[in-house]
Amino acid sequence: MVALLNRKEWGGTGFTVRVIQGVTILIACHLSLSTCLAQDQPEYRLELGAGAGLMSYQGDFSGSLLKSVQPMGGAVAKYKLNPRMSWAGVLNYGQLKGSSSNAETWYPELSNNPISFSTNLVDFNVCFEYNFWPFGTGREYFGAKPLTPFIAIGGGLAFAKSDNTSAVAFQMPVGVGVKYKLAQRLNLTAELLMHISGSDKLDGIADPYGIKSTGMFKNTDCFSTLQVSVTYDLWARCKTCMNDED
């Protein structure tokens, strides 16, 4: 009993150091175990899926995102470089509609003869997406979040065809979105993109004022898309490989 109460045995500096060492080892073991458990699911490189949403026209006859909104849909494929960055390829089909009678700008040649248009549009683009936070369930990549906003920018082509004309234009989509993990391999994405095109013929009418413009994106037609897509993860990364290229 005397030995148990001896301050030299239990109250000394040596005992305190041993306690600190023991606690440190326990914490390190706990963190290592938590990390291992958090990474018990594989990372996937590829996403495939489909999306649907709304498409609207912005050009000579309308500058509003909410006028002449039309349905659209298509296919989505993404290649994930890492939990923060990915390449997204989209192929969508929709329509652009509008009328000169609703234009805020007065066009002399169309004032007495208003026209309307309906253009079938195929939108193909590839965007670079950057997530604000690492995206995932948290069990395949330590620190990943199931919900993250992102920004996107890219390039592509727009194929427009109406009854009278057709046009092929380079386009540059720019926008923002949100990603959410529905399940381990199921993803939900909502994004709003503004597609700046290099053509003034997406509405079938070029230069209503009859004044030619110079510059790649000067006085050209644009369109916007609001799309919700669901994708499924494929192509698991090799968990035993240290090289990301494997």
Backbone bond lengths (Angstrom), bond angles and torsions (degrees), N, CA, C in turn:
res aa  C-N    CA-C-N  psi(-1)  N-CA   C-N-CA  omega(-1)  CA-C   N-CA-C  phi
1 M - - - 1.458 - - 1.513 110.66 -
2 V 1.345 115.94 -40.26 1.456 120.81 179.59 1.517 110.05 -62.42
3 A 1.360 115.88 -39.65 1.468 119.69 -179.36 1.514 110.99 -64.90
4 L 1.351 118.47 -36.48 1.458 121.46 -179.55 1.504 112.25 -67.04
5 L 1.338 116.17 -28.95 1.464 120.46 -177.88 1.513 112.44 -94.59
6 N 1.312 117.39 0.83 1.453 121.12 -177.85 1.524 110.45 -68.21
7 R 1.331 119.37 119.47 1.463 124.34 -177.83 1.518 111.41 -63.73
8 K 1.337 117.42 -29.74 1.455 120.04 -179.75 1.515 111.25 -66.37
9 E 1.365 116.52 -29.28 1.462 119.55 -178.11 1.524 111.36 -83.19
10 W 1.380 117.12 -40.79 1.463 120.32 -170.46 1.524 113.48 -113.06
11 G 1.245 119.86 -17.49 1.458 121.21 -176.32 1.505 113.45 -108.31
12 G 1.332 119.00 3.72 1.447 121.20 -176.32 1.515 113.36 -81.23
13 T 1.340 113.33 173.34 1.467 120.14 -179.81 1.523 111.30 -65.73
14 G 1.315 117.64 -36.84 1.453 121.15 -178.77 1.516 112.71 -59.91
15 F 1.335 116.82 -41.91 1.458 120.76 178.66 1.526 111.26 -64.44
16 T 1.325 117.00 -40.85 1.479 121.70 179.48 1.521 110.92 -61.87
17 V 1.326 115.73 -41.85 1.460 119.85 179.04 1.517 110.59 -63.37
18 R 1.357 116.04 -42.20 1.464 119.40 -179.84 1.523 111.06 -64.44
19 V 1.324 117.97 -37.58 1.467 121.52 178.07 1.524 110.64 -63.82
20 I 1.334 116.38 -45.65 1.467 120.65 179.50 1.519 110.76 -61.38
21 Q 1.342 115.82 -42.12 1.455 119.55 178.52 1.526 111.27 -62.42
22 G 1.332 116.87 -42.41 1.454 120.59 -179.92 1.520 112.23 -64.15
23 V 1.338 116.32 -43.65 1.468 120.47 179.35 1.528 110.38 -63.64
24 T 1.340 116.57 -41.38 1.466 120.84 179.50 1.514 111.25 -61.30
25 I 1.335 116.41 -42.06 1.465 120.47 179.27 1.528 110.75 -64.80
26 L 1.343 117.22 -41.06 1.464 120.48 179.18 1.524 111.45 -63.58
27 I 1.340 116.46 -42.31 1.473 120.15 179.13 1.525 110.70 -64.02
28 A 1.337 116.48 -43.44 1.466 120.31 179.98 1.521 111.10 -62.02
29 C 1.351 115.94 -41.53 1.465 119.76 178.72 1.526 110.83 -64.64
30 H 1.330 116.25 -39.82 1.467 120.41 -179.85 1.521 111.22 -64.73
31 L 1.332 116.53 -43.85 1.465 119.97 179.63 1.519 111.22 -65.47
32 S 1.336 117.10 -40.22 1.461 120.31 178.81 1.517 111.01 -64.40
33 L 1.340 116.41 -41.42 1.455 120.70 179.38 1.521 110.79 -66.08
34 S 1.359 116.26 -40.70 1.467 120.19 179.75 1.511 110.64 -63.73
35 T 1.333 117.07 -40.41 1.460 120.99 -179.91 1.513 110.98 -65.14
36 C 1.321 116.26 -42.70 1.464 120.27 179.47 1.519 111.35 -63.58
37 L 1.353 116.16 -43.31 1.449 120.37 179.53 1.519 111.15 -66.67
38 A 1.354 116.41 -34.73 1.461 120.60 -178.67 1.513 112.07 -70.77
39 Q 1.311 117.85 -19.61 1.449 121.45 -177.56 1.526 111.60 -112.73
40 D 1.340 116.58 37.58 1.455 119.73 -178.81 1.521 112.86 -89.31
41 Q 1.343 118.22 3.35 1.449 122.33 175.89 1.525 109.62 -114.34
42 P 1.318 118.43 147.23 1.471 120.40 -179.08 1.521 111.81 -75.76
43 E 1.325 115.76 154.89 1.461 121.60 169.56 1.527 108.20 -87.58
44 Y 1.321 116.02 147.01 1.453 121.26 -179.77 1.523 110.06 -116.43
45 R 1.340 115.58 143.28 1.458 120.32 -177.01 1.518 112.97 -90.81
46 L 1.325 117.71 -29.86 1.464 121.17 -167.89 1.523 111.23 -119.96
47 E 1.345 115.32 143.52 1.461 122.68 171.62 1.523 108.88 -125.51
48 L 1.333 116.65 134.21 1.456 122.11 174.93 1.518 108.77 -129.89
49 G 1.336 115.70 140.94 1.448 118.50 -179.99 1.511 112.45 -177.61
50 A 1.329 115.24 -160.86 1.460 121.76 -177.96 1.520 109.16 -141.86
51 G 1.327 114.05 160.40 1.451 118.81 -179.51 1.521 111.98 -144.61
52 A 1.320 115.91 163.48 1.462 122.57 177.51 1.522 107.99 -146.60
53 G 1.320 114.85 156.41 1.451 117.65 -179.20 1.508 112.66 178.00
54 L 1.332 115.99 -145.23 1.454 122.70 -174.72 1.525 110.01 -128.90
55 M 1.331 115.21 147.15 1.461 122.29 179.00 1.523 108.47 -130.68
56 S 1.326 117.31 137.94 1.466 120.42 178.86 1.522 110.68 -138.01
57 Y 1.336 114.78 157.33 1.463 122.80 -173.08 1.524 110.81 -100.62
58 Q 1.326 116.31 135.39 1.459 123.05 171.57 1.527 107.87 -129.94
59 G 1.325 116.05 114.65 1.453 119.90 -177.02 1.509 111.54 -163.86
60 D 1.333 116.05 -144.40 1.461 120.78 -177.19 1.524 112.64 -62.00
61 F 1.337 117.19 -31.33 1.456 120.47 -172.35 1.522 114.10 -104.84
62 S 1.310 117.58 -4.38 1.467 120.26 -179.70 1.525 110.40 -161.41
63 G 1.317 115.68 137.78 1.457 120.69 175.78 1.506 112.45 -118.77
64 S 1.337 116.32 7.06 1.456 121.51 -175.30 1.517 111.55 -93.39
65 L 1.334 115.93 143.75 1.464 121.06 176.12 1.527 111.61 -77.64
66 L 1.342 116.98 -17.03 1.456 120.56 -171.23 1.521 113.86 -104.31
67 K 1.333 117.81 -9.05 1.457 119.90 179.64 1.523 111.42 -85.44
68 S 1.330 115.58 145.31 1.470 122.63 174.66 1.525 112.23 52.47
69 V 1.317 116.80 43.87 1.474 121.48 179.37 1.525 109.37 -73.76
70 Q 1.345 115.65 133.95 1.459 121.83 -177.75 1.529 110.51 -127.22
71 P 1.342 117.91 151.78 1.470 119.90 177.82 1.520 111.86 -71.89
72 M 1.309 116.14 154.55 1.466 122.99 178.09 1.514 109.42 -150.80
73 G 1.319 116.67 164.33 1.460 120.92 177.86 1.514 110.20 -166.00
74 G 1.341 115.90 165.83 1.443 118.76 -179.65 1.514 113.88 175.82
75 A 1.333 115.09 -165.17 1.465 122.91 -176.84 1.519 110.26 -109.30
76 V 1.341 115.63 151.06 1.465 122.36 -177.35 1.523 109.27 -132.70
77 A 1.332 116.20 136.60 1.465 122.26 173.94 1.522 108.15 -137.81
78 K 1.334 116.34 137.42 1.467 120.49 -179.08 1.526 110.21 -134.35
79 Y 1.325 114.61 140.75 1.460 120.97 173.67 1.521 107.50 -115.01
80 K 1.331 116.14 118.49 1.470 121.04 -175.26 1.528 110.72 -90.94
81 L 1.317 115.64 115.83 1.460 120.99 176.74 1.525 110.71 -72.30
82 N 1.318 116.22 -40.74 1.459 124.48 177.10 1.522 107.06 -164.47
83 P 1.351 119.24 178.52 1.468 119.47 -176.50 1.531 115.20 -62.78
84 R 1.334 118.36 -11.54 1.468 120.69 179.68 1.527 113.60 -105.14
85 M 1.331 118.43 -23.33 1.464 120.64 -171.79 1.527 111.37 -131.04
86 S 1.337 115.24 144.52 1.455 120.23 178.38 1.528 110.19 -156.63
87 W 1.329 114.91 159.64 1.453 122.77 171.83 1.523 107.80 -104.62
88 A 1.334 116.99 132.20 1.462 121.69 -178.09 1.522 110.01 -121.78
89 G 1.330 116.91 123.83 1.454 122.47 175.91 1.520 109.94 -108.51
90 V 1.346 116.59 133.61 1.467 121.46 -175.73 1.524 109.80 -132.62
91 L 1.322 116.20 137.38 1.466 122.69 172.85 1.527 107.25 -126.34
92 N 1.341 116.32 108.88 1.457 121.99 -175.52 1.524 111.36 -119.05
93 Y 1.325 114.59 155.20 1.465 121.31 173.81 1.520 108.68 -129.05
94 G 1.342 115.85 133.64 1.449 120.88 178.34 1.512 111.06 -161.07
95 Q 1.325 116.06 -165.53 1.455 121.78 -179.74 1.523 110.63 -133.65
96 L 1.333 114.62 149.33 1.454 122.34 171.23 1.525 107.99 -114.05
97 K 1.329 115.94 130.12 1.461 120.06 179.52 1.524 109.89 -133.05
98 G 1.332 115.34 148.91 1.451 120.24 178.25 1.509 111.06 -174.79
99 S 1.343 115.25 177.42 1.453 120.94 -179.09 1.519 109.48 -151.22
100 S 1.334 116.32 144.05 1.470 120.50 177.81 1.524 111.38 -70.14
101 S 1.330 117.45 -21.28 1.465 120.43 179.69 1.525 112.17 -68.36
102 N 1.350 117.06 -20.57 1.471 121.12 179.13 1.524 112.72 -97.03
103 A 1.332 116.68 2.80 1.465 119.98 -176.40 1.521 110.80 -74.66
104 E 1.333 115.46 140.22 1.458 120.58 176.48 1.528 111.28 -78.10
105 T 1.323 116.86 -21.62 1.462 122.12 177.74 1.533 109.66 -88.96
106 W 1.329 116.58 140.19 1.462 121.37 179.58 1.517 109.55 -90.62
107 Y 1.331 115.99 124.44 1.458 122.23 178.37 1.527 108.30 -112.21
108 P 1.338 118.25 114.25 1.469 121.24 -175.43 1.520 113.76 -54.33
109 E 1.335 118.04 -44.14 1.458 120.82 -175.41 1.518 113.04 -72.21
110 L 1.332 116.67 -17.77 1.462 120.12 -176.31 1.524 112.84 -110.29
111 S 1.333 117.05 -0.19 1.465 119.87 -175.51 1.526 112.07 -63.96
112 N 1.327 117.03 -38.53 1.459 120.79 -179.71 1.532 112.69 -97.03
113 N 1.311 116.05 -12.94 1.460 120.61 180.00 1.529 110.05 -131.59
114 P 1.320 117.05 70.71 1.474 119.10 -179.42 1.518 111.48 -63.09
115 I 1.305 114.79 147.21 1.455 120.17 -179.57 1.519 109.73 -124.54
116 S 1.299 116.34 157.46 1.463 122.81 173.79 1.513 108.42 -129.23
117 F 1.301 116.70 160.26 1.463 120.08 -178.29 1.522 110.25 -141.46
118 S 1.308 114.65 155.31 1.464 122.79 173.45 1.519 106.70 -141.64
119 T 1.318 116.36 113.32 1.457 122.46 -174.00 1.514 110.25 -117.05
120 N 1.324 116.71 129.31 1.461 121.31 171.50 1.526 108.24 -80.74
121 L 1.312 116.63 131.09 1.462 120.56 -174.23 1.524 111.41 -126.93
122 V 1.324 115.79 130.38 1.463 122.13 171.03 1.527 107.01 -108.03
123 D 1.294 115.68 122.74 1.468 122.48 -177.03 1.524 109.07 -110.88
124 F 1.336 116.23 115.92 1.466 120.90 174.24 1.522 107.78 -120.77
125 N 1.331 116.27 124.14 1.461 119.38 179.39 1.516 111.09 -150.18
126 V 1.323 114.83 157.02 1.463 123.52 174.93 1.520 107.51 -125.22
127 C 1.332 116.29 124.36 1.464 121.66 -177.11 1.527 111.06 -119.81
128 F 1.313 114.96 147.78 1.460 121.45 169.85 1.523 107.48 -93.21
129 E 1.328 116.78 124.42 1.463 121.85 -179.12 1.529 109.96 -109.08
130 Y 1.322 115.23 133.24 1.465 120.57 176.95 1.530 108.74 -121.53
131 N 1.331 116.11 117.69 1.460 121.99 -179.84 1.528 110.81 -82.47
132 F 1.324 116.37 139.75 1.462 120.38 177.35 1.528 111.02 -65.80
133 W 1.354 116.65 -33.91 1.466 122.01 176.94 1.528 108.59 -129.41
134 P 1.342 118.03 155.72 1.473 119.42 175.40 1.526 110.10 -56.99
135 F 1.334 116.89 134.09 1.454 121.34 -173.56 1.519 110.78 -103.23
136 G 1.336 115.97 129.00 1.453 121.06 178.46 1.517 110.82 167.12
137 T 1.318 115.87 -176.35 1.471 120.60 178.66 1.520 111.83 -79.21
138 G 1.342 117.08 -18.50 1.454 121.44 -173.83 1.511 112.43 94.58
139 R 1.334 116.96 -7.80 1.467 121.14 -179.58 1.529 111.96 -103.65
140 E 1.353 116.42 -8.08 1.457 119.51 175.71 1.514 111.85 -107.86
141 Y 1.339 116.25 -22.56 1.462 121.85 179.69 1.524 107.01 -143.53
142 F 1.338 116.73 121.37 1.465 120.96 -175.51 1.524 109.93 -63.38
143 G 1.326 116.51 125.59 1.457 121.53 179.24 1.511 114.77 93.72
144 A 1.339 118.30 -2.62 1.454 121.12 -180.00 1.528 110.67 -69.76
145 K 1.335 115.91 149.12 1.457 122.47 -178.44 1.530 109.79 -114.95
146 P 1.345 117.50 143.95 1.471 119.41 179.56 1.523 113.44 -78.80
147 L 1.322 117.75 -7.97 1.462 121.90 179.30 1.521 109.00 -135.29
148 T 1.334 116.68 128.41 1.462 119.37 179.17 1.522 110.82 -153.44
149 P 1.322 118.33 138.44 1.465 120.26 168.57 1.521 109.94 -79.14
150 F 1.331 116.48 161.31 1.464 120.16 178.94 1.516 110.03 -150.39
151 I 1.323 115.24 163.46 1.458 122.16 173.81 1.522 108.09 -117.42
152 A 1.343 116.79 154.34 1.457 120.73 -176.41 1.520 110.36 -142.29
153 I 1.325 115.74 142.89 1.457 122.34 174.46 1.524 108.27 -151.16
154 G 1.317 116.93 144.43 1.456 118.60 -177.21 1.509 113.01 -169.17
155 G 1.320 115.86 -153.77 1.454 122.36 -179.18 1.515 109.46 -153.67
156 G 1.325 115.13 164.45 1.453 118.60 -179.94 1.508 111.81 177.25
157 L 1.325 116.08 -161.10 1.454 123.14 -179.11 1.521 109.93 -129.15
158 A 1.332 115.66 146.64 1.459 122.57 173.92 1.524 108.31 -120.35
159 F 1.330 116.32 126.27 1.458 121.97 179.20 1.531 107.75 -109.86
160 A 1.336 116.19 112.14 1.466 121.14 -176.85 1.520 109.95 -113.35
161 K 1.346 116.59 137.74 1.460 120.85 179.42 1.519 109.80 -145.57
162 S 1.327 114.92 127.32 1.455 121.97 174.26 1.520 108.60 -119.95
163 D 1.340 116.76 -171.71 1.468 119.90 -179.00 1.522 112.02 -65.80
164 N 1.339 116.73 -31.04 1.461 120.10 -173.01 1.524 114.39 -107.68
165 T 1.318 117.44 -29.50 1.469 120.06 -173.72 1.522 110.85 -137.22
166 S 1.319 114.13 168.15 1.462 121.79 173.62 1.519 108.45 -145.46
167 A 1.309 116.69 155.86 1.460 120.59 -178.59 1.518 109.60 -153.15
168 V 1.326 115.06 147.75 1.458 122.94 172.90 1.521 107.00 -122.50
169 A 1.315 116.79 126.57 1.455 119.21 -173.52 1.524 110.92 -135.59
170 F 1.330 115.30 143.28 1.458 120.03 168.46 1.518 108.50 -70.89
171 Q 1.316 117.18 144.11 1.460 120.77 178.73 1.516 110.79 -137.35
172 M 1.332 115.57 153.86 1.452 121.76 177.58 1.531 108.92 -127.02
173 P 1.331 118.07 102.46 1.464 120.65 177.48 1.530 111.77 -80.84
174 V 1.325 115.59 138.44 1.461 122.94 178.02 1.519 107.72 -139.41
175 G 1.336 117.51 134.78 1.452 117.27 179.26 1.515 114.45 -178.72
176 V 1.327 114.13 -166.88 1.466 122.92 -176.92 1.522 109.09 -134.62
177 G 1.334 115.51 162.69 1.448 119.40 178.21 1.516 112.31 -164.95
178 V 1.328 114.54 -177.93 1.468 122.74 179.41 1.523 108.38 -136.72
179 K 1.353 116.16 137.68 1.461 121.84 177.04 1.530 109.38 -116.38
180 Y 1.341 115.05 144.04 1.474 120.14 178.70 1.525 109.35 -140.69
181 K 1.332 115.74 135.21 1.468 122.04 177.55 1.527 109.48 -83.90
182 L 1.341 115.75 107.35 1.459 119.81 177.06 1.528 111.34 -74.24
183 A 1.334 115.98 -35.55 1.461 122.87 179.61 1.525 107.71 -155.59
184 Q 1.324 116.06 -177.44 1.463 119.72 -176.43 1.521 112.43 -53.63
185 R 1.343 117.37 -40.03 1.466 120.63 -176.15 1.529 112.64 -122.62
186 L 1.320 116.96 15.48 1.462 121.06 -177.20 1.525 109.89 -120.62
187 N 1.350 115.97 129.15 1.459 121.17 -174.56 1.522 111.15 -124.33
188 L 1.326 115.82 142.92 1.462 122.89 176.00 1.522 108.25 -118.10
189 T 1.336 116.61 128.16 1.461 121.54 -178.32 1.525 110.14 -129.23
190 A 1.322 116.76 134.91 1.464 122.67 172.06 1.524 107.45 -124.05
191 E 1.338 116.92 129.09 1.455 119.64 -177.40 1.525 111.30 -144.78
192 L 1.329 114.28 148.76 1.458 123.13 176.41 1.516 107.83 -118.91
193 L 1.346 116.65 120.40 1.452 121.87 -177.81 1.517 110.43 -123.28
194 M 1.319 115.76 139.14 1.454 122.09 169.28 1.524 107.54 -102.98
195 H 1.336 116.88 122.88 1.458 122.37 -177.36 1.534 108.55 -102.57
196 I 1.312 116.03 107.65 1.459 121.84 179.62 1.521 107.89 -91.43
197 S 1.318 117.22 115.82 1.467 120.12 -174.99 1.527 111.17 -100.44
198 G 1.306 114.80 164.98 1.456 120.56 178.18 1.515 112.87 -100.72
199 S 1.340 117.61 17.29 1.457 121.61 -177.94 1.521 110.88 -128.11
200 D 1.334 115.49 147.77 1.466 121.56 174.50 1.526 110.79 -104.77
201 K 1.338 116.72 19.73 1.459 120.64 -175.62 1.525 113.33 -116.58
202 L 1.335 117.96 12.80 1.463 118.84 178.90 1.528 111.08 -66.04
203 D 1.331 117.05 -26.79 1.459 120.89 176.85 1.526 111.91 -93.78
204 G 1.338 117.17 3.56 1.454 121.24 178.74 1.514 114.60 85.46
205 I 1.328 117.46 -2.24 1.464 121.35 -178.05 1.520 108.57 -130.68
206 A 1.315 116.37 124.67 1.466 121.32 179.79 1.524 110.19 -106.65
207 D 1.322 116.75 133.47 1.469 123.73 174.91 1.524 112.70 50.62
208 P 1.346 118.12 70.71 1.471 119.78 179.10 1.526 113.71 -58.05
209 Y 1.321 117.85 -26.07 1.457 120.82 177.10 1.525 112.19 -82.73
210 G 1.333 117.18 -11.53 1.449 120.77 -177.68 1.512 114.07 76.81
211 I 1.323 116.39 16.92 1.467 121.51 -179.67 1.520 107.96 -110.88
212 K 1.295 116.94 117.19 1.459 120.90 -178.43 1.533 109.87 -73.02
213 S 1.324 115.25 140.86 1.461 121.57 179.73 1.520 109.52 -110.49
214 T 1.318 115.10 151.75 1.461 120.96 175.91 1.512 108.96 -115.58
215 G 1.331 116.42 151.70 1.454 120.30 -176.76 1.512 110.20 112.06
216 M 1.314 116.20 142.59 1.462 121.18 -171.75 1.527 112.98 -61.54
217 F 1.339 117.89 -43.08 1.455 120.75 -175.71 1.530 112.09 -117.76
218 K 1.327 118.09 21.41 1.453 121.27 -178.60 1.523 110.37 -87.87
219 N 1.332 115.64 126.59 1.464 122.41 178.41 1.522 111.83 56.17
220 T 1.326 116.63 44.30 1.466 121.19 179.09 1.518 110.29 -112.30
221 D 1.324 116.18 164.59 1.460 121.71 178.89 1.524 110.59 -82.25
222 C 1.321 114.76 149.26 1.466 121.74 177.36 1.526 108.53 -132.16
223 F 1.310 115.62 167.85 1.455 120.36 171.57 1.528 108.31 -149.78
224 S 1.311 115.71 155.24 1.465 121.11 -179.43 1.517 109.63 -120.87
225 T 1.333 115.47 151.88 1.460 121.15 178.98 1.525 109.84 -132.62
226 L 1.308 115.16 135.67 1.465 122.65 171.44 1.515 106.58 -117.91
227 Q 1.328 116.42 111.29 1.467 120.46 -170.67 1.519 111.35 -128.60
228 V 1.328 114.72 140.12 1.464 122.67 171.89 1.522 107.09 -115.54
229 S 1.325 117.27 126.34 1.462 120.94 -177.03 1.522 111.01 -129.98
230 V 1.318 114.63 153.84 1.464 122.59 175.77 1.523 107.36 -122.73
231 T 1.318 116.89 127.33 1.467 121.53 -178.98 1.526 110.63 -127.24
232 Y 1.332 114.60 156.47 1.473 121.94 -179.34 1.523 108.73 -119.34
233 D 1.334 116.59 134.08 1.463 122.24 -178.12 1.528 111.37 -75.86
234 L 1.351 114.54 136.85 1.461 122.09 177.39 1.526 109.02 -137.59
235 W 1.343 115.91 168.85 1.457 124.13 171.76 1.542 111.18 63.12
236 A 1.321 116.76 75.46 1.465 122.04 -178.93 1.519 111.42 -66.45
237 R 1.318 115.64 140.52 1.466 120.31 174.71 1.524 109.33 -71.80
238 C 1.327 116.49 152.61 1.458 122.41 177.49 1.527 108.90 -71.70
239 K 1.337 117.96 115.78 1.467 121.49 -176.62 1.516 112.84 -72.60
240 T 1.343 117.13 -23.65 1.463 119.29 -178.22 1.508 112.39 -91.49
241 C 1.338 117.55 -2.00 1.455 120.70 -178.25 1.521 110.34 -95.95
242 M 1.286 116.74 134.14 1.457 121.17 177.92 1.520 111.26 -85.34
243 N 1.319 116.97 -21.51 1.464 121.39 -178.03 1.523 108.64 -88.26
244 D 1.350 117.99 124.95 1.459 121.71 -179.64 1.508 112.41 -64.35
245 E 1.335 117.73 -18.74 1.458 119.85 -178.94 1.514 112.27 -79.02
246 D 1.337 117.19 -13.35 1.463 120.09 -178.19 1.511 110.88 -84.06
